[in-house]
Amino acid sequence: MDIQVTLSEQEAEQLKELSSALEIDTDETIRTMLRTHLSAGRTLSFSPGQSLSYEEAVETVLSCIWSHKGTFMQLRLGNDPGETAISRLLSALRLLWHRYREKTSIPNPICHAAASILHFRDEAKSNLLESGSEARYRLLESLAEIGMAAFNLLSGANADSNEVCRTDLGERAGSIDSRPLEP
């Protein structure tokens, strides 16, 4: 299927910058954005969002956990960090996933930040539910997206299909739907 999209000059420039930052071609960047937005059940605005350098992505992910004003820390406290901060964190996690998805390891500070997101996600959810904020349902959706992005980062290329083989649950390596391992 061919789809044509008209972008403003600014949007086209942002798309080029995002493609460059992710180190993938423009078509793949658009497909990645579509998959991300559509799988999250959101309306696609065709705005490519923020373009981050690798260094900015690392700083964003590390500060989201450790800074009192960090995006995830604010969610963990039951506060709304704002849609821009959430979008920036999601972009940073996605950029890092693309950077490390085919690698055999991820730098420990990045791993620790992603693992911390997953570890403290329930606390953030509980505090958001108790906050009484009118935005809490939107924030809970964003929290789920952030958790999935952190999981994907730690999962590497396995996240391509959002399926991870669990041999500890009786699955055979390479096939999620296969019968349990035989003794």
C-alpha positions in Angstrom: 0.0 0.0 0.0 1.3 3.4 -0.9 0.4 6.3 1.4 1.3 9.9 0.7 1.8 12.4 3.6 2.3 16.1 3.2 4.6 17.6 5.8 5.5 21.2 6.5 9.1 22.1 6.0 9.7 22.1 9.8 8.1 18.6 10.1 10.2 17.3 7.1 13.4 18.6 8.8 12.4 17.0 12.1 11.8 13.7 10.3 15.2 13.9 8.7 16.9 14.7 12.0 15.0 11.8 13.7 16.0 9.4 10.9 19.6 10.5 11.3 19.5 10.2 15.1 18.0 6.7 14.9 20.5 5.8 12.2 17.7 4.3 10.0 16.2 5.5 6.7 13.2 7.9 6.6 10.7 5.2 5.5 11.7 2.9 8.4 11.4 5.9 10.8 7.9 6.5 9.6 7.0 2.8 9.9 8.5 2.7 13.4 6.5 5.8 14.5 3.3 4.4 13.0 3.8 1.0 14.8 4.5 2.8 18.1 1.5 5.1 17.9 -0.9 2.6 16.5 0.1 -0.1 19.0 -0.5 2.4 21.8 -4.0 3.1 20.4 -3.3 6.8 19.9 -4.3 9.0 17.0 -1.4 9.7 14.8 -0.6 13.3 14.4 2.2 12.8 11.8 4.4 15.1 13.9 7.8 13.4 14.1 8.4 14.8 17.6 11.7 15.7 19.1 15.0 14.8 17.6 17.6 13.8 20.2 21.3 13.1 19.9 22.6 9.9 21.5 24.1 11.9 24.3 20.7 13.7 24.9 18.9 10.4 24.9 21.3 9.0 27.5 21.0 12.1 29.7 17.2 12.1 29.4 16.9 8.4 30.5 19.4 8.8 33.3 17.9 12.0 34.7 14.3 10.7 34.4 15.2 8.3 37.3 17.6 10.2 39.4 16.6 13.9 39.2 13.8 15.0 41.6 12.3 16.8 38.6 12.9 13.9 36.2 10.0 12.6 34.1 9.7 9.2 35.7 10.4 10.5 39.2 7.5 12.9 38.8 5.2 10.0 37.6 6.5 7.9 40.5 5.4 10.7 42.9 2.0 10.9 41.3 2.7 14.1 39.5 2.2 15.1 35.8 5.6 15.9 34.2 3.9 17.2 31.1 3.3 15.7 27.7 6.5 17.2 26.3 8.7 15.5 29.0 6.9 12.2 28.5 7.3 12.4 24.7 11.0 13.2 25.2 11.5 10.2 27.5 9.7 7.9 25.0 11.8 9.2 22.2 15.0 8.7 24.2 14.1 5.1 25.1 13.3 4.4 21.5 16.5 5.9 20.2 18.5 3.8 22.7 16.6 0.7 21.8 17.5 1.3 18.1 21.1 1.9 19.1 21.5 -1.2 21.2 18.9 -3.6 19.8 21.5 -5.7 17.9 24.3 -5.4 20.4 25.2 -8.0 23.0 25.2 -5.6 25.9 23.9 -2.2 27.0 26.0 0.2 29.2 25.2 -0.5 32.9 23.8 3.0 33.7 21.3 2.8 30.9 20.3 -0.8 31.9 19.9 0.3 35.5 17.6 3.2 34.5 15.4 1.0 32.3 15.3 -1.7 35.0 14.4 1.0 37.6 11.5 2.1 35.4 10.2 -1.4 35.4 10.8 -1.9 39.1 9.1 1.3 40.3 6.3 1.2 37.7 3.7 -0.2 40.2 4.6 2.5 42.7 4.1 5.1 40.1 0.7 3.6 39.0 -0.5 3.5 42.6 0.5 7.1 43.3 -1.1 8.3 40.0 -4.4 6.5 40.9 -4.4 8.1 44.3 -3.5 11.6 42.9 -7.0 12.4 41.9 -5.6 14.3 38.9 -8.0 14.6 36.0 -5.0 13.7 33.8 -4.3 10.4 35.7 -5.8 8.2 33.0 -3.7 9.8 30.3 -0.7 9.5 32.6 -1.4 5.8 33.3 -1.4 5.3 29.5 1.9 7.1 29.3 3.3 5.0 32.1 2.4 1.8 30.3 4.1 3.1 27.2 7.2 4.1 29.1 7.3 0.7 30.8 7.0 -1.1 27.4 9.7 1.1 25.9 12.0 0.3 28.9 11.2 -3.4 28.4 11.9 -3.2 24.7 15.3 -1.5 25.4 16.3 -4.3 27.7 14.9 -6.9 25.3 16.9 -5.8 22.3 16.0 -7.3 19.0 13.6 -9.7 20.7 11.3 -6.7 21.1 10.9 -6.6 17.3 7.9 -8.9 17.7 7.1 -8.0 21.3 7.5 -11.7 22.1 10.2 -13.1 24.3 10.8 -16.8 24.5 10.4 -18.0 28.1 12.2 -21.3 28.4 11.5 -21.2 32.1 7.8 -21.5 31.2 8.3 -24.4 28.9 8.7 -22.7 25.6 11.3 -23.8 23.0 13.8 -21.3 22.0 12.8 -19.6 18.7 9.2 -20.5 18.9 6.8 -18.8 21.3 3.8 -20.9 20.4 5.5 -24.3 20.6 4.6 -27.0 23.0 6.4 -27.3 26.4 9.9 -28.7 26.5 10.0 -32.5 27.0 11.8 -33.9 30.0 
